[in-house]
Amino acid sequence: MAMQDTLHALADSTRREILNLLKQSRMSAGDIVKNFSVSGAAISRHLSVLKEAGLIRDEREGKFIYYELNTTVLEEIMLWMSELKGE
């Protein structure tokens, strides 16, 4: 995972909103879709981008896939930004 992928993933407002939803608790794709007025396929693509960037993880349970926030990548970006600012 490159920082470029992470920043690209964070640049989209829908993906940022998905991350905000997941900070509360893990959710299935179906539960995530209910919060948006776009297609399930569009949300699936957003989830793929977030997963490729390492911002979320998924876990299959039966026929459902649950997504959760991966804060490790966010912490790395915050550290880099803090160092860039000279703090």
C-alpha positions as CSV (number, residue, x, y, z in Angstrom):
1,M,0.0,0.0,0.0
2,A,1.4,3.3,-1.0
3,M,0.6,6.7,0.5
4,Q,-0.6,7.7,-2.9
5,D,-3.4,5.1,-2.8
6,T,-4.4,6.2,0.7
7,L,-4.6,9.9,-0.2
8,H,-6.5,9.0,-3.4
9,A,-9.0,7.0,-1.3
10,L,-9.4,9.8,1.2
11,A,-10.0,12.4,-1.6
12,D,-13.5,11.1,-2.3
13,S,-16.4,12.4,0.0
14,T,-18.4,9.1,-0.3
15,R,-15.4,7.1,0.9
16,R,-14.8,9.5,3.8
17,E,-18.4,9.1,4.8
18,I,-18.0,5.3,4.7
19,L,-15.0,5.7,7.0
20,N,-17.1,7.8,9.4
21,L,-19.8,5.1,9.4
22,L,-17.2,2.4,10.2
23,K,-15.6,4.4,13.0
24,Q,-18.8,3.6,15.0
25,S,-18.8,-0.1,14.4
26,R,-18.2,-2.7,11.7
27,M,-20.9,-3.0,9.1
28,S,-22.0,-5.3,6.3
29,A,-22.0,-3.9,2.7
30,G,-25.8,-4.0,2.8
31,D,-25.9,-1.8,5.9
32,I,-23.4,0.6,4.4
33,V,-25.4,0.9,1.1
34,K,-28.6,1.9,3.1
35,N,-26.8,5.2,4.1
36,F,-26.3,6.3,0.5
37,S,-28.4,7.2,-2.5
38,V,-26.1,5.4,-5.0
39,S,-26.1,1.9,-6.3
40,G,-24.7,-1.1,-4.4
41,A,-22.2,-1.5,-7.2
42,A,-20.9,2.0,-6.6
43,I,-20.5,1.4,-2.9
44,S,-18.8,-1.9,-3.6
45,R,-16.3,-0.1,-5.8
46,H,-15.7,2.5,-3.0
47,L,-15.2,-0.4,-0.5
48,S,-12.6,-1.9,-2.9
49,V,-10.7,1.3,-3.1
50,L,-10.7,1.7,0.6
51,K,-9.6,-1.9,1.1
52,E,-6.8,-1.6,-1.5
53,A,-5.6,1.5,0.4
54,G,-5.5,-0.4,3.6
55,L,-8.1,1.9,5.3
56,I,-10.6,-0.9,5.9
57,R,-10.5,-4.7,6.5
58,D,-13.2,-7.2,5.7
59,E,-14.2,-10.5,7.3
60,R,-16.6,-13.0,5.9
61,E,-19.1,-14.5,8.3
62,G,-21.5,-16.9,6.6
63,K,-22.9,-15.2,3.5
64,F,-22.1,-11.7,4.8
65,I,-18.9,-9.7,4.6
66,Y,-18.3,-7.2,7.4
67,Y,-16.1,-4.2,7.0
68,E,-14.2,-2.4,9.8
69,L,-11.9,0.6,10.0
70,N,-8.1,0.0,10.0
71,T,-6.8,2.9,12.0
72,T,-3.1,1.9,11.5
73,V,-2.9,3.5,8.1
74,L,-4.6,6.7,9.3
75,E,-2.1,6.9,12.2
76,E,0.8,6.6,9.8
77,I,-0.6,9.5,7.7
78,M,-1.2,11.6,10.8
79,L,2.4,10.9,11.9
80,W,3.7,11.9,8.5
81,M,1.6,15.1,8.4
82,S,2.8,16.0,12.0
83,E,6.4,15.5,11.0
84,L,5.8,17.6,7.8
85,K,4.5,20.4,10.0
86,G,7.6,20.1,12.2
87,E,5.7,19.1,15.4
